[in-house]
Amino acid sequence: MKTIVSQLAVGSTVNPIQGAGSNLESNVTTILSNIIAVLGVACVVVMIIGGVQYMTSTGDASKVEKGKKTILYGLIGLIVAALAFVIVNFVIGTILGNNMSNSCGEGTHWDATTKTCVAD
């Protein structure tokens, strides 16, 4: 805490999520990954609730159908959350990865056409 206060006092920027020096790509990826993970857990909970509904239906056709639909909707939600995770990581890696996180080192720069580090 003392370092954050001292850095703020001299006017440098501090990212409170991960500290000084973090980049936008890792912050966005972390936040979105955590949100998608929570959604995935929620989908699993929905599937468990559907399973309990199915098992406690005592042969009532409408309760059996309701339990099956709940399990199906939870599975669909889990698939959507998994696809969202893949898509978000791909898009962030494509958009931000080429512009912000490709540090080629001293005397080189990132060439977007060849997608490699080239000497200056």
Phi, psi and omega per residue, in radians:
M1 nan -0.674 -3.133
K2 -1.090 -0.679 3.136
T3 -1.192 -0.645 3.121
I4 -1.131 -0.780 3.130
V5 -1.108 -0.735 -3.136
S6 -1.191 -0.606 3.096
Q7 -1.215 -0.651 3.087
L8 -1.172 -0.575 -3.118
A9 -1.159 -0.571 -3.138
V10 -1.606 -0.018 3.005
G11 1.658 0.137 3.100
S12 -1.467 2.729 -3.116
T13 -1.519 2.438 3.132
V14 -2.231 2.310 3.073
N15 -1.623 1.987 -3.067
P16 -1.226 -0.264 -3.125
I17 -1.274 -0.854 -3.075
Q18 -2.222 0.093 3.139
G19 1.609 -3.081 -3.082
A20 -1.214 2.513 3.028
G21 1.581 0.015 -3.139
S22 -1.397 2.760 -3.114
N23 -1.929 2.889 -3.078
L24 -1.091 -0.702 -3.098
E25 -1.036 -0.816 -3.110
S26 -1.215 -0.617 3.094
N27 -1.123 -0.865 -3.121
V28 -1.119 -0.764 3.134
T29 -1.083 -0.738 3.137
T30 -1.119 -0.818 -3.121
I31 -1.105 -0.864 -3.117
L32 -1.169 -0.636 3.095
S33 -1.111 -0.696 3.109
N34 -1.163 -0.707 3.104
I35 -1.102 -0.780 -3.132
I36 -1.174 -0.615 3.084
A37 -1.112 -0.726 3.095
V38 -1.102 -0.723 3.096
L39 -1.098 -0.685 3.105
G40 -1.101 -0.737 3.098
V41 -1.123 -0.703 3.102
A42 -1.072 -0.675 3.119
C43 -1.147 -0.687 3.097
V44 -1.136 -0.709 3.095
V45 -1.085 -0.717 3.097
V46 -1.082 -0.713 3.114
M47 -1.137 -0.655 3.097
I48 -1.148 -0.749 3.094
I49 -1.058 -0.750 3.094
G50 -1.076 -0.680 3.098
G51 -1.125 -0.710 3.094
V52 -1.148 -0.712 3.091
Q53 -1.073 -0.723 -3.128
Y54 -1.149 -0.764 -3.088
M55 -1.266 -0.506 -3.118
T56 -1.713 0.290 -3.090
S57 -1.297 -0.294 -3.136
T58 0.840 0.687 3.051
G59 1.458 -0.058 3.112
D60 -1.245 2.084 -3.030
A61 -1.049 -0.664 -3.110
S62 -1.228 -0.640 3.109
K63 -1.239 -0.634 3.076
V64 -1.086 -0.799 3.135
E65 -1.116 -0.696 3.117
K66 -1.110 -0.739 3.112
G67 -1.112 -0.746 3.114
K68 -1.086 -0.763 3.138
K69 -1.136 -0.680 3.126
T70 -1.105 -0.759 3.092
I71 -1.086 -0.763 3.138
L72 -1.084 -0.774 -3.138
Y73 -1.154 -0.645 3.071
G74 -1.124 -0.695 3.109
L75 -1.155 -0.741 3.100
I76 -1.086 -0.745 3.103
G77 -1.088 -0.673 3.119
L78 -1.147 -0.713 3.103
I79 -1.130 -0.755 3.119
V80 -1.096 -0.723 3.124
A81 -1.122 -0.707 3.117
A82 -1.139 -0.761 3.105
L83 -1.137 -0.661 3.103
A84 -1.093 -0.692 3.103
F85 -1.066 -0.803 -3.134
V86 -1.134 -0.794 -3.103
I87 -1.127 -0.785 -3.129
V88 -1.068 -0.812 -3.139
N89 -1.135 -0.638 3.102
F90 -1.162 -0.826 -3.101
V91 -1.140 -0.773 -3.141
I92 -1.137 -0.720 3.107
G93 -1.118 -0.627 -3.138
T94 -1.311 -0.837 -3.060
I95 -1.308 -0.919 -3.046
L96 -1.548 -0.478 -3.066
G97 -1.103 -0.692 -3.114
N98 -1.317 -0.468 -3.035
N99 -1.722 -0.547 -2.955
M100 -2.029 -0.611 -2.959
S101 -1.846 -0.004 3.133
N102 -1.544 1.562 3.123
S103 -1.616 1.924 -3.042
C104 -1.497 -0.341 3.129
G105 1.849 3.138 -3.074
E106 -1.171 2.286 3.064
G107 1.393 0.169 3.108
T108 -2.338 2.879 3.069
H109 -2.524 2.862 -3.124
W110 -1.481 2.186 3.071
D111 -1.742 1.989 -3.055
A112 -1.209 -0.488 -3.122
T113 -1.293 -0.743 3.131
T114 -1.619 -0.202 -3.120
K115 0.950 0.799 3.092
T116 -2.471 2.896 3.029
C117 -1.445 2.319 -3.131
V118 -2.187 2.569 3.131
A119 -1.170 2.555 3.127
D120 -1.242 nan nan
